[in-house]
């Protein structure tokens, strides 16, 4: 698609929905997903089960509405999060972040990734303060929890957004904390 539409993959516990989400000029995928609304609107979607034993009725739709409460992870299909179309008015307003390597266990995935937090802020404080905002992570390696059999389903992504209500547990690996 052209214009402000960006390819994404949306994961729930048992489904992957691929489609296009509208990201307004000057915004990022993170901004669109974290807007104050309970649903995401996607176009030209394909819905696939993550497990062969999970049947679906229809796989292709022109428009699909997804309840954010059921989403575990959102990933841009192109890898990196689309940058804002217009640079911020004042780059000095950007706060420095500290990178922390984390292990996250969600309702659907066990993953390791980097999260970028403000100095002197813990991941716990970030999650407690922003319970409704998806957590941006980079350098994501994930395995689907339900596939921990002979052939575990794994994936690698440069960027993802994790729904904090899907996080069951997390660990921060302090030795990897760096400025960035």
Buried (B, 14 or more C-beta within 10 A) or exposed (E): EEEBBBBBBBBBBBBBBBBBBBBEEEBBBBEBBBEEEEEBBBBBBEBEEBEEEEEEEEEEBEEBEBEBEBBBBBBBEEEEBBEBEEEEEEEEEEEEBBBBBBEBBBBBBBBBBBBBBEEEEEBEEBBEEEEEBBBBBBBBEBBBBBBEEEEEBEBEBEBBBBBBBBBEEBEBEEEEBEEE
